[in-house]
């Protein structure tokens, strides 16, 4: 989802963009990474690959470790050899959720589950290998072709399907198109460090997001049924609050991303346009 958005944005900006599928470049394989990047000699690498099955990670920790940690280290090492800029996406799940308000770069990560731990491991490995690394923490990402809850809830509600949505966990929704644009901006800025990238606003719950979809689409909000995170009894622990804010973006001249409600309105309009 994010990769497709990044490809579209970079090409629209006039960049020569080459995208590798997993079959073409397995980031957990050092030789595969070195060969592919050496052939291309990119000015910048945007790593949109990740293992994101949060619950699956608990029963199969080796898979997320390969994609989220070892793979990121391999890419960073290859970029160092080539002198390429390196931008990689991390997650809000590196935090434990115990804080009230927004997490910034000043807060100490403390991931609860395997997924978050492997993403944090990837951050550390990349920075140890290549000081030029730019780490982008984001969360609650949605967009075209997405398969996660936030991406598909508009389709479900449009069919008048009643949905259950968690009402007691909080995050900052992030439109993939806006994230993609910021990834390119950061690559161009070429200032290593950790950035928190989300749409702005006070954040919301999954239920709040779903009800905003209803409001913007003229759909009955009663289709959304509140449930608690505990009711789902999922294998992986998740932070109750993972709202992100960045303390360095604006001082560096990076404009705030659109409010999440405005971004959602634009996404819904584009989806309706694509549907005909």
Beta strands, then each sheet from edge to edge (+ up, - down):
strand 1: 44-47
strand 2: 85-91
strand 3: 133-138
strand 4: 141-142
strand 5: 163-166
strand 6: 174-175
strand 7: 193-196
strand 8: 224-227
sheet 1: 1+ 2+ 3+ 7+
sheet 2: 4+ 6+
sheet 3: 5+ 8+
end
